[in-house]
Amino acid sequence: MDKRELVIWSLFDSGTGSYRQAINEYFPNIRNYSIGIDKLHKNNDFINLDLADFHKLFGDNSLFNTLDNLPKPNIILASPPCESWSVASAMRGGNKCWVWESGELIPRKDTSILSKNNTPFKSYPDKALYTRINGELCAFNTTQIINRYSPSYWVIENPLSSKIWYYLDRWHGFSGIYNVAHYAAYNKNFSKKPTCFMSNQILNLKTLPKGVKPAVTIGSHGIGKNSNRKQIHDYNERSAIPGLLVKDILTQLLERGLC
């Protein structure tokens, strides 16, 4: 490992602070800067900065002016919000924010469409619009930050089924290596949550054996009436990442040295 002081920027690490907690516990000599906005207003141990900022359009470069004043990162970890990219709100042809047309992912216009089981989908057009725009800006700014500050290593986290991977590749020409992990393989108190950690590096991450069901699930998905599996509803808790998974990722990266 390089002997100079290491710096990590943890983008969107403003909820439970999963990256911050893991770095503090396992890598206390690394300087970490957690950046983002906590939508539940439960935490304040981070740099409060809107990563969905669009004011550059009007000549206001506050986002990058703020980041320019931080020590340059050796590693960037990013967990942009997945709501607009998620299939959890699955509707025919896409989700509440996006639809597939002629093999392309485009913003959804029809809010009256039925869900997969042919029942009316309770959609809120205004909220869906804001969610989509916020998702796009967060994803776009993530790529801009990585390109601008050129860290040795970068990792972007989102569910494996997220449409953000298609969006980044096809809309912005930004892609990397898709590394898959299951949260429950690192901590039994987490759901399986097949997750992709796209990076500029190959990462050998843990997954559960086929057929193994974890004791925790997100929301009510996959739970029967007589099931004793724990449900997770809190937004911050659902967004949390196992500390041992963060440790595994950083250990693999640091073993390769810095560019």
Secondary structure, 3 states (H helix, E strand, C coil): CCCCCCEEEEECCCCCCHHHHHHHHHCCCCEEEEEECCCCCCCCCCEECCCCCCHHHHCCCHHHHHHHCCCCCCEEEECCCCHHHCCCCCECCECCCEEEECCEEEECCCCCCEECCCCECCCCHHHHHHHHHHHHHHHHHHHHHHHHHCCCEEEEEEECCCCHHHHHHHHHCCCCECCEEEHHHCCCCCECCEEEEEECCCCCCCCCCCCCCCCEEECCCCCCCCCCCEEECCHHHHHCCCHHHHHHHHHHHHCCCCC
